[in-house]
């Protein structure tokens, strides 16, 4: 039931970070694996939304019956790459009652007074839930590294800590899907500029976005280290070309759909006698 | 911009609990105030979803700029009345990044070791967010009262505690909208029966649902006490006929839209110099 009509190659294979992966060699403006254009992509998104909602309901049902499985989507990207649109247009197709969204901003003093994983642990999805991290523990080795927010040996330590954390999650039933939306530098400039053109977009712009943009190369290098050190069989990274918003959305949607399909979900068996309950209900 | 084309009377007036309100006199099967039929209702829901999403984005933007406003929708109802459908079809139209959903089930031992409001406080929406309580602190005076889960004087005490809690919320910037989905007893029987007809619905059925159904009258009385004691100018109750799912959805959607419109939201002014930032961006 995955979307083989529209895709020539399974995006969860095509976009997966493999040994020897070099971020600097990855295009940002393609639509790899997808047969159609933007219009076809928008149709595929609508169809995929229904499929995703159905799968999520099955996951939720399994959680209610005591199955420990959950899914965690980790979203990382440079500013304006489209995380918000993924949340709205891909995650938004699922029932909010089964989704746990967590946005990670600048750490509070209380968060800084704890290990960097403390605030992250509190937001991991419970059984049956789809968790979404809008930014994540990776900020602590991205802006943390680029801006030297912690000593070098602490940054070093974190890659191993992240791997151990993600291993723990996956061993306890969580399927971890890590996505980097890969945006072109020129495309970012256009998108930031458009936020300065319309008063209803001003609030989305922050002068600090330009400060970060000036460190573009350092961030790309920090991402490369992330891929080198935290790509694992249990918690893979996917790098999704993001210059075309429509493509990034259907690609991430497919990653979720295929991960959920991989769980081979079944509707739970009743733990009561159906005929007996029909009888009780009839008399009530 | 509220939907005056489809509604003869503002549902936030029509469905609001007023002094002298008697739940037992309220129909469950009408579509009060709405001009059209089910098909018109489904169209209105789609249109309203876009309006709601826009208003929510403005609320979210205001929160990012330090405005303290938020909205809390409290959903209460007998089993199968359609809370889940409201969450999916009404709340689902908003960006998940701006929604905080909290479902309140049977309290855990840790929750029981605290005041009944403890677990509720932890889930109230922050600035700019739309919070949704799927069941709520009202369970502690509904099942709490009917099943005598606490001494009578403790149940008594809770009505005042709830009013004080909701006053505190509203005074700190939260608009509180309390909705009871009002379902007919026969309609509930049909809906429970349908869950026993299809294997993919079995998980939604729980034999305890029939136990609760057998206490129908006691629950209706407990709701009446709730309306008598916790209807306030700052945190009103709305009783929404729920035998027609399509009607309940557009009615709750309108309650949210009109509450958000009442906040008179504006896009935030930039706290930076737009032209200066354009210049910096151009050079980056």
Interface residues (C-beta under 8 A of the other chain):
Chain A: X61 X64 X65 X84 X87 X88 X91 X92 X93 X94 X95 X96 X97 X99 X101 X103 X132 X134 X189 X192 X193 X196 X199 X200 X202 X203 X204 X205 X206 X207 X210 X213 X214 X267 X268 X269 X270 X272 X274 X277 X278 X280 X281 X282 X284
Chain B: X61 X64 X65 X84 X87 X88 X91 X92 X93 X94 X95 X96 X97 X99 X101 X103 X132 X134 X189 X192 X193 X196 X199 X200 X202 X203 X204 X205 X206 X207 X210 X213 X214 X267 X268 X269 X270 X272 X274 X277 X278 X280 X281 X282 X284
